[in-house]
Every structure is written in structure tokens, then in C-alpha cells.
């Protein structure tokens, strides 16, 4: 469901799929070819949220901007099921694992992988091209070409899935 708040409405680009079970409120801008899964909550009420093209927000993700600030999520970012995003920014091509928490005003570099259930503390800055994990998060290693190839395939799967939901044989089933 899409909701206006304080006269600001969500805006989204071409071939962006937003599940009927997702909630998108207020000042949220999404690019083209994004996927917003069931149960996702994206609240642009006190702050602004920008989601660049090709980004996948999987089922049950919560995204909220700190009051009077902007949360910017780059191009072709994957945000795994159940993650909580309250950060300042996520760089292009980053991958956020299922159940990860990105706390207030944290910053994630491009091509970075955040492991499942990782806690990124408030104002923590994670550099580009690393794999981090743990609670609290720590750098585990630099990412590899194999990591990039694996995540590029996953990102394309969600871009294709969004198009299939929008233009394929996807329809609600009526029950008795």
C-alpha cells in the first residue's frame, strides 16, 4: 500500500514492483527496476528515503530515515529478508544480509557485504569492498571477484522477478 504523509507521496520508476502487502509512506523516491517484497515497510515520514534503480528490498525489511535527514540506498543493492535499515547511506552494489541491523546514521560502502544478523552500530562507517559480520560488526575480509559474480547474479534475479510480477502471469487467486 502506498500512503501520502504531510502532502508527500512515494514516487517510483519504470518496472518497479511494490507488493500489495508492502507499506510505503511519504517522501520515498525509488528508481527503475526495483523490487519491494511483501511485508516491507518503508517510512519516509520524518525523513527522506531514496532507493536507486535495480535495488531489491526483500520481505519484511524495515527502512526508516532519521528525523530531518535522508537515507540513501544506492543502485543494485540487495537488502535481505527482515533487515532493519536506519542508516544514512548504503553504497552501490552492496548486499545486506537477512536480519542485519544498520543503526542510525551508519554508512555502508559500495560493493560491501553485510553478513546475516550483523549489527552495524550508530554512526559506524563501513568501508567499500569488504565483508563484515558480527555483533558488533567487524571486518572479516576483502570481497573477491567470486563474491561480486555471485551477488551480481542474485541482483539480476530480483530485477527479472520484479518485471515478471508486473508483466507476467501473476494474479490474485479468488477463494470460496
Secondary structure as UniProt FT lines:
FT   STRAND          2..3
FT   TURN            6..7
FT   STRAND          11..12
FT   TURN            14..15
FT   STRAND          17..18
FT   TURN            20..21
FT   STRAND          23..30
FT   STRAND          35..36
FT   TURN            38..39
FT   STRAND          41..51
FT   TURN            53..54
FT   STRAND          56..57
FT   TURN            59..60
FT   STRAND          62..64
FT   TURN            67..68
FT   STRAND          70..73
FT   TURN            75..76
FT   STRAND          78..79
FT   TURN            81..82
FT   STRAND          84..85
FT   STRAND          89..90
FT   TURN            92..93
FT   STRAND          95..96
FT   TURN            98..99
FT   STRAND          101..102
FT   TURN            104..105
FT   STRAND          107..108
FT   TURN            110..111
FT   STRAND          113..114
FT   TURN            116..117
FT   STRAND          119..120
FT   TURN            122..123
FT   STRAND          125..126
FT   TURN            128..129
FT   STRAND          130..133
FT   TURN            134..137
FT   STRAND          138..142
FT   HELIX           145..167
//
